[in-house]
């Protein structure tokens, strides 16, 4: 199963004090074990770096190094941005991530903001909690 992660899932993974850390970590365990094909956008990495700027950079860099071997990094292209500007989605970042996930032939988008994605894509959209429940059953 090819799964695209919204930026907020990466933020959860990189901060073990966050409420959804455990679910994000379980998704990455699935990637490490090879039963999930996990995709992220290149923009999500740089957004996470900005969000994590209050923490030492070497801590963030170490976390990225642990994650990168197990994910496909999909660049957001001009075509994705063009599609995003034509979308009814009111959030350009979310629309660009949807375009990126669709172009990468993902099956599912994981996000903590299901309502920001679900009305604007034909892909399955789950919260991390929902997804973990599904893959565990």
QUIWORA-V536060 format. One line per field, one symbol per residue. psi: psi as a letter, one per 40 degrees, with the letter a starting at -180 (. if undefined). burial: + if it has 9 or more other C-alpha atoms within 8 Angstrom, else -. A space follows every 50 residues. Layout:
BEGIN
psi->???
burial->???
END
This chain:
BEGIN
psi->hhhhhidddddddegeeideddddddddddddeeehhhiiiddddddddd deeeihddddddddddddeeihhhihidddddddeeiehehddddddddd dddefidihhiegddeddeeieihhiiddddddddd.
burial->-+++++++++++++-----+++++++++-++----+++++++-++-+++- -+-------+--+---++-+++++-+---++-++--+-+--+-+++++++ ++---+++++++-+-+++-+--+++++++-++-----
END
